[in-house]
Amino acid sequence: MKTKKILFASIIVSLLFTFKQSVKAQTGYYSPSLVNFDVAMKNLLNNYDIPGGQLAITYKGRLVYSRGFGFADKSTKTAVCPDNIFRIASLSKQITAITIMHLYEQGRVGLNDTVFGPNGILNDSIYQTVLDPRVYSITVKHLLSHQGGMTSSSFYLKSQMLNFTPGTDALYSNVGYVFLGRVIEKITKQDYETYVRDTLLAPIGIKDLRSGKSLLINKLPKEVNYYDDPTAPLVPSIFDSTVLVPRQYGGTFSMESSKACGGWIASAQDLCKLMCAVDKFSTRPDILLSATINTMVQPIHSFLGSPYALGWFINTTSNNWWHDGLLTGTMAYQARRNTEINYALLVNSSYSSGQYTALSSLVGTIIPLITSWPEIDLFDSIIVCSPTNSVNNISENPSIFTVYPNPSNGKFTVKAEGIQQANYKLTICNLLGQEIYTSFIKGQQTTVDIDLSDFSKGIYFVKFDDGTNSYKQKIIIE
């Protein structure tokens, strides 16, 4: 078995590095020590005819890698930036599971609470008429673990029988998570998305994670385009069967009615920030208690080839957690590794044979090749990307920088890793936006010592600018 695993890993590495290894990603922070991820991502796109993608990685609570690859829009050659947002499909289930566990921790819902029936959470009249009386025994835990007995994509209480008695078997069920979204609304008396964003996401600084729209005309700001097999025919719209539409835009899935199971859109870096908030590592505060997280990731059964907990697949040997997502035009994967590494990988097509295997194994295959991780934390940075530039004109963006010590007594060092451009403008501004320091730095100069000890204590901003991209970090003088 060990020999087979080594052989499989070798095959994957060969696939990921089929093309020239000198090719680098288009947008985002460039780190020489992590260039193997650049190469692997670019070759993933090339090998499987994927227009665009994102990869973000955290190490010990720090966002050390966040890059965009290829096209957000092929027709305009608009580049994918680190803050572009993608449909994340079934990664939405983790958002719903975390929200349920948050309510559980507050004592507002029990995992063994029944969902339907006169004594259930959803005791509204529209849920009272059922064909199969076993529906009344479905609990919150059953829905979280796909043990409710409902079909995968739809279930009509009035006209359908369950596939099995709840809790006795497992069947992947999107509709079970749709009902969990309604449970959240009933308990909180708020719209599902509003509650999640205001209560869980906003407090940890996540602003762009939101529910998506089905139709291209309703695409949200910073959202990428999605691409199907070019030979795929148009299909009747799920909203109006007399209208033919692309499968990825209203032909197979309703984003609006499926928020809790597959309707969220996000950037890879925001998914990493959420992952860091529930990973049980001490390097970044969690939003759930350790005992609550333990309950959420405790395997309950095994199906689809892996142990499954409450919204997460679990590798019981390595204690890694993961989930994937798939819609027409979207493939997503995120994982928490026990080595304090979290990552999310998103792409905007899903039709190529073999794509899932290559995508899901990409990061795990490259990690053993990494000898050092950058000291930077991109969560503390503001990166302004230039998505309107052609990918061909953004062959490689420069590095951002680190500022240390931070806080400081006014004397600190600015260090840039892997500067690619000939010159940079370095400026420091106060909170009013007034420039108090300006310097021009040549590309080969990697560190600059700065003395602001004569200035007042407070918050300042250090900014690098090359005329195309700008990078900004906060410095505190105390």
Order of alpha helices (4+ residues) and beta strands (2+ residues): alpha-beta-alpha-beta-beta-beta-beta-alpha-alpha-alpha-alpha-beta-beta-beta-alpha-beta-alpha-alpha-beta-beta-beta-beta-beta-beta-alpha-beta-beta-beta-beta-beta-beta-beta-beta
